Amino acid sequence: MKNIKIVALSVLSGGLSSLCYAQDNDEVRMGTKRQVADDISVAPAEYRRPESYNPLERRFKYNLTDLKDKYFEMIMEKAQREFNRVVNVNGSGK
C-alpha cells in the first residue's frame, strides 16, 4: 500500500510540474511575460559587420563535387598504401 502512495504522488507531482511549465510557455508565447529579445541590445557599430558584407563572397574554394573529382583518386591510393602497411605489420607480428 505504501508503494502505491509513492507512485501516485510521483505521478501527480510530475503532472503538476508539466502543467505549470505548459502554462508558463503559453504566457511567453502570448506576450504576457517580459520578452527575452528586449534584453538583447544591438552591438556597437565597431563590432558589427560592415554594411557591404556579403557572406556568399566568403564561400569555400571547392564544393564537395570538386573535391571528389580532384582528390578522390589520390586519397584512395594513400588509403590503400596505409592499409597495406597495417596489414604487413599485423602479419609480421611486430
N, C-alpha and C positions, 0 to 999 in steps of 0.2 A: 504494500500500500504506500509505503514511503517513497519507493521508486517512481510510482505513478504520479505522485505530487510533484516530485522534482522535474519529471519530464513535462508535465503540464505547465509548470511555472516557467521552464525554459522556453517552451513554445510560445506562451503568452508574452514573455518579455521580448523575444525575437520579433513577434508580430507587431508589438507596440513600437519597438525601435524602428522597424521598417516603415511603419505608418507615419511616424514623426519625420523620418527622412524624406518620404514622398511629399509630405506637406511642405517641408522647407524648400524642396526643389520647385514645387508649384509656385510658391511665393516668389522665388527668384525669377522664374520664367514669366510670371505675371508682372514683375517690376515693382513689387511692394517692398522688397528689401533693397538695400544700397547695392548698386551695381559695381562690380569689380573694375570695370573699364573706366569708371570715373576716377579711380585712384591712380591710374596709369597716366603719367604725364608724357608729353612728346619730348623727345631728346632735343637738346640744343642743336642749333644749325651746324656747328662744327663737328658733331658726332653723327650726323645723318649722311646718307648717300647723296652725291650731287644730283641736281635736277636732271642732268643729261645721262644718268646711269642707265644702261641697257643691259640686263642680265644675259641676253642672248649673245652679246658680243664676247662673253667670257666662257663660251662653250668649250668642250674638250676638242683637242686636235683631231682625234679619231672617234668614230662611233663604233659600236660593237661589231658591225659587219666589216668595217675597215680593219679592225684589229684581227678579226678571224682571217680575213683574206691575206693580210700582210704577215702575220706572225704565227699562224697555226702550225705550219709545217716545221718551222724552227723549234717551237715549243715541244711538239710531239717527238721530234728527233732527240732533243735533250732529255725528255722524259724517258724515252726508250733506253738511252745510254745509261742514265741513272738507275733505271730499273734493272738493267743487265748487270751493273756494278753491284747492286744489292744482292741479286741472285748469286753472283760469283762469290761474294763474301759469305753469304749464308751457306753456300755449297762447300766452301773450304773450311768452314767451322771457325774462322778467326773472328 
